[in-house]
Amino acid sequence: MNLFRICIVFALAWSLLACSSASSDEAFEVESVGTELPPTIEVVHQEMEAIAENRYCDVDSDCATMPIGQRACGGPSAHMVYSKQIGTQAIVALENLAKQSAELAQQTNQRNQMMSTCQMLPPAVAACIEQRCVITSPSNLLESGTPDPNLK
């Protein structure tokens, strides 16, 4: 009789364990369907660089800069130079990515409790030099037009 009870208890426990693992698997599947990881700041900056890659210009007014990222105390962490000749749709895409870059940087700063000197970057000025848009004022920018990853 005891052996019979032990077998019943074991069978019950086994079936409960199987049911609970199936329901947790189903819950995991439901939660994971359609979930995408947000892009990283680096990916956003790479997308911006790909859009702004053609920096061809004829005159200074063909060139512009856009603030990107965000410092812990506020303000952009860098500026990106681009040619207005890339077209309105591309400029709108750059603006949207710049906003996304600032939001991601702000989230990172808050999550990591980042602090900074609160020194603001001077506004960047773009010019057309040898038919290429470049930044002519001091800025946290590499020659390629992308932010220097070593400067935060």
MARVEXBA-211572 format. One record per residue (C-alpha): residue number from 1; x, y, z. Coordinates in nm, 2 decimals. Layout:
+-----+--------+--------+--------+
| pos |     c1 |     c2 |     c3 |
+-----+--------+--------+--------+
| NUM |      X |      Y |      Z |
...
+-----+--------+--------+--------+
//
This chain:
+-----+--------+--------+--------+
| pos |     c1 |     c2 |     c3 |
+-----+--------+--------+--------+
|   1 |   0.00 |   0.00 |   0.00 |
|   2 |   0.29 |   0.24 |   0.09 |
|   3 |   0.45 |   0.17 |  -0.25 |
|   4 |   0.13 |   0.25 |  -0.42 |
|   5 |   0.10 |   0.59 |  -0.24 |
|   6 |   0.46 |   0.67 |  -0.32 |
|   7 |   0.40 |   0.59 |  -0.69 |
|   8 |   0.09 |   0.81 |  -0.69 |
|   9 |   0.27 |   1.10 |  -0.52 |
|  10 |   0.56 |   1.07 |  -0.76 |
|  11 |   0.32 |   1.06 |  -1.06 |
|  12 |   0.14 |   1.37 |  -0.93 |
|  13 |   0.47 |   1.56 |  -0.86 |
|  14 |   0.60 |   1.47 |  -1.21 |
|  15 |   0.28 |   1.59 |  -1.38 |
|  16 |   0.28 |   1.91 |  -1.18 |
|  17 |   0.64 |   1.97 |  -1.27 |
|  18 |   0.57 |   1.90 |  -1.64 |
|  19 |   0.27 |   2.14 |  -1.64 |
|  20 |   0.46 |   2.42 |  -1.46 |
|  21 |   0.76 |   2.40 |  -1.70 |
|  22 |   0.53 |   2.40 |  -2.01 |
|  23 |   0.34 |   2.71 |  -1.89 |
|  24 |   0.67 |   2.89 |  -1.82 |
|  25 |   0.79 |   2.80 |  -2.17 |
|  26 |   0.47 |   2.93 |  -2.32 |
|  27 |   0.50 |   3.25 |  -2.12 |
|  28 |   0.86 |   3.29 |  -2.24 |
|  29 |   0.75 |   3.24 |  -2.60 |
|  30 |   0.47 |   3.50 |  -2.57 |
|  31 |   0.70 |   3.75 |  -2.41 |
|  32 |   0.98 |   3.71 |  -2.67 |
|  33 |   0.76 |   3.73 |  -2.98 |
|  34 |   0.81 |   4.06 |  -3.15 |
|  35 |   1.07 |   4.19 |  -2.90 |
|  36 |   1.36 |   4.38 |  -3.05 |
|  37 |   1.66 |   4.51 |  -2.86 |
|  38 |   1.70 |   4.88 |  -2.89 |
|  39 |   1.99 |   5.00 |  -3.10 |
|  40 |   2.31 |   5.11 |  -2.93 |
|  41 |   2.45 |   5.46 |  -2.95 |
|  42 |   2.73 |   5.32 |  -3.17 |
|  43 |   2.48 |   5.17 |  -3.42 |
|  44 |   2.29 |   5.49 |  -3.43 |
|  45 |   2.61 |   5.69 |  -3.50 |
|  46 |   2.71 |   5.43 |  -3.77 |
|  47 |   2.37 |   5.48 |  -3.94 |
|  48 |   2.42 |   5.86 |  -3.92 |
|  49 |   2.77 |   5.83 |  -4.07 |
|  50 |   2.63 |   5.61 |  -4.36 |
|  51 |   2.37 |   5.88 |  -4.44 |
|  52 |   2.61 |   6.17 |  -4.41 |
|  53 |   2.90 |   5.99 |  -4.59 |
|  54 |   2.88 |   6.21 |  -4.90 |
|  55 |   3.00 |   6.55 |  -4.78 |
|  56 |   3.04 |   6.70 |  -5.12 |
|  57 |   2.98 |   7.07 |  -5.15 |
|  58 |   3.02 |   7.37 |  -5.38 |
|  59 |   2.98 |   7.65 |  -5.13 |
|  60 |   2.98 |   7.69 |  -4.75 |
|  61 |   2.60 |   7.72 |  -4.74 |
|  62 |   2.59 |   7.35 |  -4.86 |
|  63 |   2.73 |   7.25 |  -4.53 |
|  64 |   2.58 |   7.22 |  -4.18 |
|  65 |   2.64 |   7.05 |  -3.85 |
|  66 |   2.41 |   6.86 |  -3.62 |
|  67 |   2.46 |   6.80 |  -3.24 |
|  68 |   2.46 |   6.44 |  -3.14 |
|  69 |   2.47 |   6.25 |  -2.82 |
|  70 |   2.43 |   6.41 |  -2.48 |
|  71 |   2.66 |   6.49 |  -2.20 |
|  72 |   2.56 |   6.41 |  -1.84 |
|  73 |   2.50 |   6.78 |  -1.76 |
|  74 |   2.32 |   6.84 |  -2.09 |
|  75 |   2.42 |   6.96 |  -2.43 |
|  76 |   2.56 |   6.75 |  -2.71 |
|  77 |   2.86 |   6.53 |  -2.67 |
|  78 |   2.97 |   6.60 |  -3.03 |
|  79 |   2.88 |   6.75 |  -3.36 |
|  80 |   2.84 |   6.58 |  -3.70 |
|  81 |   2.91 |   6.77 |  -4.03 |
|  82 |   2.70 |   6.69 |  -4.33 |
|  83 |   2.62 |   6.83 |  -4.68 |
|  84 |   2.27 |   6.96 |  -4.74 |
|  85 |   2.31 |   6.81 |  -5.09 |
|  86 |   2.21 |   6.47 |  -4.94 |
|  87 |   1.85 |   6.59 |  -4.97 |
|  88 |   1.56 |   6.66 |  -4.74 |
|  89 |   1.46 |   6.30 |  -4.66 |
|  90 |   1.82 |   6.22 |  -4.56 |
|  91 |   1.84 |   6.53 |  -4.34 |
|  92 |   1.52 |   6.44 |  -4.17 |
|  93 |   1.65 |   6.09 |  -4.11 |
|  94 |   1.97 |   6.24 |  -3.96 |
|  95 |   1.76 |   6.46 |  -3.73 |
|  96 |   1.56 |   6.16 |  -3.61 |
|  97 |   1.88 |   5.96 |  -3.55 |
|  98 |   2.03 |   6.26 |  -3.37 |
|  99 |   1.73 |   6.27 |  -3.13 |
| 100 |   1.76 |   5.89 |  -3.08 |
| 101 |   2.13 |   5.93 |  -3.01 |
| 102 |   2.06 |   6.20 |  -2.74 |
| 103 |   1.79 |   5.98 |  -2.58 |
| 104 |   2.01 |   5.68 |  -2.57 |
| 105 |   2.30 |   5.88 |  -2.43 |
| 106 |   2.07 |   6.03 |  -2.16 |
| 107 |   1.95 |   5.68 |  -2.07 |
| 108 |   2.31 |   5.55 |  -2.05 |
| 109 |   2.41 |   5.86 |  -1.84 |
| 110 |   2.12 |   5.81 |  -1.60 |
| 111 |   2.16 |   5.43 |  -1.57 |
| 112 |   2.54 |   5.46 |  -1.50 |
| 113 |   2.50 |   5.77 |  -1.28 |
| 114 |   2.75 |   5.95 |  -1.51 |
| 115 |   2.89 |   6.28 |  -1.41 |
| 116 |   3.08 |   6.54 |  -1.61 |
| 117 |   3.25 |   6.87 |  -1.58 |
| 118 |   2.94 |   7.04 |  -1.73 |
| 119 |   3.16 |   7.21 |  -1.98 |
| 120 |   2.96 |   7.29 |  -2.29 |
| 121 |   3.09 |   7.23 |  -2.64 |
| 122 |   3.12 |   7.54 |  -2.85 |
| 123 |   2.88 |   7.55 |  -3.15 |
| 124 |   3.04 |   7.39 |  -3.45 |
| 125 |   3.07 |   7.58 |  -3.78 |
| 126 |   3.09 |   7.40 |  -4.11 |
| 127 |   3.26 |   7.52 |  -4.42 |
| 128 |   3.32 |   7.39 |  -4.77 |
| 129 |   3.69 |   7.33 |  -4.82 |
| 130 |   3.81 |   7.16 |  -5.14 |
| 131 |   3.45 |   7.06 |  -5.22 |
| 132 |   3.41 |   6.87 |  -4.89 |
| 133 |   3.21 |   6.98 |  -4.58 |
| 134 |   3.43 |   7.01 |  -4.27 |
| 135 |   3.40 |   7.16 |  -3.93 |
| 136 |   3.61 |   7.47 |  -3.90 |
| 137 |   3.56 |   7.54 |  -3.53 |
| 138 |   3.68 |   7.34 |  -3.23 |
| 139 |   3.47 |   7.04 |  -3.17 |
| 140 |   3.47 |   6.69 |  -3.04 |
| 141 |   3.49 |   6.55 |  -3.39 |
| 142 |   3.71 |   6.32 |  -3.58 |
| 143 |   3.83 |   6.39 |  -3.93 |
| 144 |   3.57 |   6.15 |  -4.07 |
| 145 |   3.28 |   6.35 |  -3.92 |
| 146 |   3.21 |   6.10 |  -3.64 |
| 147 |   3.24 |   6.17 |  -3.27 |
| 148 |   3.57 |   6.07 |  -3.10 |
| 149 |   3.48 |   5.76 |  -2.89 |
| 150 |   3.75 |   5.85 |  -2.64 |
| 151 |   3.59 |   6.17 |  -2.55 |
| 152 |   3.27 |   6.15 |  -2.34 |
+-----+--------+--------+--------+
//
